Amino acid sequence: MAAERIDGKAFAEKLRERVGAQAAEFEAVAGRKAGLAVVLVGEDPASQVYVRSKHKATLAAHMESFEHRLPADTSQADLLALVEKLNTDNAVDGILVQLPLPDHVDEQAVIAAISPDKDVDGFHVTNAGRLAVGQSGFVPCTPLGCMMLLTDRLGDLSGMEAVVIGRSNIVGKPMAQLLLDANATVTIAHSRTRDLPGVVRRADIVVAAVGRAEIVKGDWLKPNATVIDVGINRLAPVEGEAKGRLVGDVDFAGAEGVAAAITPVPGGVGPMTIAVLLRNTLVAAYRNAGMDPPENSL
């Protein structure tokens, strides 16, 4: 029997609808819309696509969208000055500086300059620390979206064995922390893990976030495992293709016959990221207005 496809696109659409409804309620009570500021430095084509998508989604969710497009030669000092201005702007609840930044700008310095209470990307070291010790903060959007998909399908994760492949600060580490907080038994695997297939084969839950096309094979998986594929990789085009196919970090065709459920690429984890960004922005707006966010409905 083929694995169930976990429809991240449909889940994300429902989340965005809930966020939009709550954003309208926030405006009615607070007298203003929740606001997201996105800063883009340079003209990276992929980043431009992401920023356009975020702008469109923010407006559709009944929030204000503040775009700041800066030339590639913008100095680090000027960028930091803009971030500080946004930190003190009461109309701005969330700040997102689109990565990657030009080589002459220190990304960590820019992330550190964002107020943790407006860091809706969840990258600030303060929010990473809050997650690590179980305090309320902002969690990076992609792992939080993965967690929503997992709990929607599996319910209580207590006692399940989970393997996260990848140890980045953006996905791997926060994903592992979220799973640990849900009482799963968690292993973080990576490029130096001995017998990676054997480690993965123990897992009831596999989260692949390593950035290597189809590295996880079907025979690596425990029968009836739930697989969350965070990877998005473009293969080289074959004859007759204008551009190569998009694939994940998991060999979907091989995994589909072993796993109980799996996220496809595209249409799995990807749509969740912007939806969770909107959710984080609305939570920030409630907190910045001194109100309790409607966590249960988000």
Residue, then its C-alpha position, 0 to 999 in steps of 0.5 A: m500500500a502506498a504511503e499517505r501523502i501529507d498535504g502541507k498545501a491544504f494544511a497551510e491554506k487552513l492555517r492562513e484562513r485562521v490567521g486571517a480571521q484572527a487578524a481581523e479580530f485583532e484589528a477590531v480590538a487593537g485599532r490597527k492591523a498587525g504589521l510585518a516588515v520584510v527587508l531585502v538587500g540586493e537582487d537575488p532572484a530566489s529572494q525576490v520571489y520569496v519576498r513577493s510571496k510573503h507580501k502577497a500572503t501578508l495582505a491576504a491575511h489582513m495584515e500590513s506589509f512593509e517592504h524595504r528593498l535596498p541596493a546590494d551595496t547597502s552598508q552594514a551600518d545602514l542596514l542595522a540602522l533600518v533594523e533599529k528603526l523598525n524595532t521602535d516602530n509601533a506599527v511593525d510587529g514582525i521583522l524579517v531580513q531576507l537571507p542570504l545577505p551580501d558577503h560584506v554584511d555579517e548575517q549574525a550581527v543583523i539577526a542579533a540586532i532584531s528585537p527578539d519580540k519582533d523576531v518572527d523568523g525565530f533566529h535570534v539567539t534569545n529565541a533559540g535560548r527560550l526554545a531550549v529551556g522551554q520558555s515562550g518565544f518564536v520558533p523558526c517557521t519551517p520546523l514549527g510547520c513540520m511539527m504542526l503536520l506531525t501532530d495533526r497526523l499522529g496526535d501524541l508523539s510521546g515515546m516515539e523515536a524520532v530522527v532528525i537528519g541535519r543540524s542547522n540552526i534554522v531547521g535541524k536543531p529547533m526541530a529536535q527541540l520541538l520533538l523533545d518537548a513533545n516527549a519523543t526520543v530524539t536523535i540528531a543525525h548528520s554527515r558524520t553519523r556512523d551507519l546513517p541508514g541504520v540510525v534512520r531505520r530505528a525511527d518512527i518519525v524521520v525529518a530529513a533536512v540535510g539539503r542533499a537530493e534523495i539521500v534517504k532511500g526507501d530501505w533506510l526507513k522503518p515500515n510505517a514510519t512518518v516522513i517529513d521531507v524538508g529538502i528542496n533540490r533541483l535536479a539537472p534537466v534531462e533531455g526534453e526538460a526546460k529545467g530539472r525536477l524539484v525533489g526532496d532529501v528523500d527518494f519519494a518513489g522508494a519511500e512511498g512503498v515503506a512509509a505510512a505517510i510522507t510529505p511530497v516535494p513540492g506541496g509538503v513542507g514548503p507552503m507551511t513556512i509562510a503560513v507559520l510566518l503569518r501566524n508568528t507575526l499575529v502572535a507578536a502583534y497580540r503580545n506587542a499590544g499587551m494582549d494574550p494571543p489566541e494560541n489554541s486557534l493558531 
